[in-house]
Amino acid sequence: MSTEARQQRDRLATELRDEPPESFGRLRPEQLAELADALERQRESRAAGLNEAAEDALKLVPALARGPVRRILFR
């Protein structure tokens, strides 16, 4: 396995938070990079959606309590 392939496989393992299946070893480095990029974009999108939902939920809290509630929930 080339150094570039190993780096991309490690990057993919980081995104998966686990070792990729052995069959991923047959992928070219650029394919591994593309998969890691897609996973990273999806994770960022999901995190942004969760943050937006949390902010929307805070609108249900009375205005005077929003600051303290935000600090408690999002330390």
C-alpha positions as CSV (number, residue, x, y, z in Angstrom):
1,M,0.0,0.0,0.0
2,S,1.4,3.4,-1.0
3,T,1.9,6.2,1.5
4,E,-0.9,8.2,0.0
5,A,-3.3,5.3,0.1
6,R,-2.3,4.7,3.8
7,Q,-2.9,8.4,4.6
8,Q,-6.3,8.3,2.9
9,R,-7.2,5.0,4.7
10,D,-6.2,6.6,8.0
11,R,-8.3,9.7,7.2
12,L,-11.3,7.4,6.3
13,A,-10.8,5.5,9.6
14,T,-11.0,8.8,11.5
15,E,-14.2,9.7,9.7
16,L,-15.7,6.3,10.3
17,R,-14.4,6.2,13.9
18,D,-13.4,2.6,13.2
19,E,-11.2,0.7,10.8
20,P,-12.7,0.5,7.3
21,P,-13.5,-3.0,6.0
22,E,-10.6,-4.9,4.4
23,S,-12.3,-4.6,1.0
24,F,-11.7,-0.9,1.1
25,G,-8.0,-1.7,0.6
26,R,-8.8,-2.3,-3.1
27,L,-9.9,1.3,-3.6
28,R,-7.6,3.8,-5.2
29,P,-6.3,6.7,-2.9
30,E,-8.5,9.2,-4.7
31,Q,-11.6,7.0,-4.1
32,L,-10.7,6.7,-0.4
33,A,-10.3,10.5,-0.3
34,E,-13.6,11.1,-2.0
35,L,-15.4,8.8,0.5
36,A,-13.7,10.5,3.4
37,D,-14.7,13.9,2.0
38,A,-18.3,12.8,1.6
39,L,-18.4,11.5,5.2
40,E,-16.9,14.7,6.5
41,R,-19.4,16.8,4.6
42,Q,-22.3,14.7,5.9
43,R,-21.1,14.9,9.5
44,E,-20.7,18.7,9.2
45,S,-24.2,19.0,7.7
46,R,-25.7,16.9,10.4
47,A,-24.0,18.9,13.1
48,A,-25.2,22.2,11.5
49,G,-28.8,20.8,11.5
50,L,-28.6,19.8,15.1
51,N,-27.3,23.2,16.1
52,E,-30.1,24.9,14.1
53,A,-32.7,22.6,15.8
54,A,-31.3,23.4,19.2
55,E,-31.5,27.1,18.5
56,D,-35.1,26.7,17.3
57,A,-35.9,24.8,20.5
58,L,-34.5,27.6,22.6
59,K,-37.2,29.9,21.1
60,L,-39.6,28.0,23.3
61,V,-37.8,29.1,26.4
62,P,-38.8,32.5,27.8
63,A,-36.5,35.3,26.6
64,L,-35.0,36.1,30.0
65,A,-34.0,32.4,30.6
66,R,-32.5,31.7,27.2
67,G,-29.0,32.9,28.0
68,P,-28.7,30.8,31.2
69,V,-30.3,27.8,29.5
70,R,-28.0,28.1,26.5
71,R,-24.9,28.2,28.8
72,I,-26.2,25.1,30.7
73,L,-26.9,23.1,27.6
74,F,-24.0,24.1,25.4
75,R,-21.0,24.5,27.8
